[in-house]
Every structure is written in structure tokens, then in C-alpha cells.
Amino acid sequence: MEKYKFFEHTADAKFQAYGKTLEEAFSNAALAMFSVMTDVKKIKPKIKKEISVEGIDQKQLLYNFLEEFLFLMDTEFLLLSSVEKIKINANKLTAAASFDKAENYETHGDVKAVTYQEMEIKQEKDKFTVQVVVDI
């Protein structure tokens, strides 16, 4: 199963991320967002962080999850390598994630913000799909 796929969008970046579980789809959404900025496959897992966010529903949970990564990028200059141990219980999410300093890698663009525009979270037979548009 592919992790994520990008779609045409007028001025921003639109992607769908996939997973066998909601947790996997959320993890792949975070990787998709960082792939807008860099080649995430090259990021080494040197720095570990715990992530904990809440939301009033799944969309807000996804929004807050992705915004947490942007906050870490903007304040600590961290690029995402991987998301591990992600758990979603009701509208709370906890995860461990690995990063490295952005100064060690080439970047090709910037994500300014996550948006609710065209955001979707769908469950089909055996997979979850989340769709996100990020402001670039």
C-alpha cells in the first residue's frame, strides 16, 4: 500500500495519506507534509520526541497532530524522520517521533500551516484515508 499521494491544487499542497489503521494514516500524513519540504527518506532518526494532542473530533485531532510537527519545525528546526508508537484513543493521540536538525538536509519549500480546507477522514473496508491541504 502506498503511504501517500499528492493531487493538483491551485496554490497549496493537497495530499491523501493511507493506512490499514487510522494511526498509520495519520503517521503517513505527517510524512507527506514533510515531503513537501524535503526528502523524508534521507532524514536520520537522531532526536526523539513525545507527541500528545487532543481534539474535539478526528479532524481537529489530525489538524492538531500535524500542527505540532510544524511547531517543532519552526521552533526547534526539526525535520521528521518517522512516527512510532502512535495511539489514538477517543480524541486523544500520543506518539513518539524521530527527527533530525534541518540544517543537515536540503529543503525545497515550506509549509506555513495546516488547513481544514477539503480535509477528509474516511474508513473503507480495510483501509483509512485522510486528505489534507497545507498552506505553502
Disulfide bonds with the S-S distance in Angstrom:
none
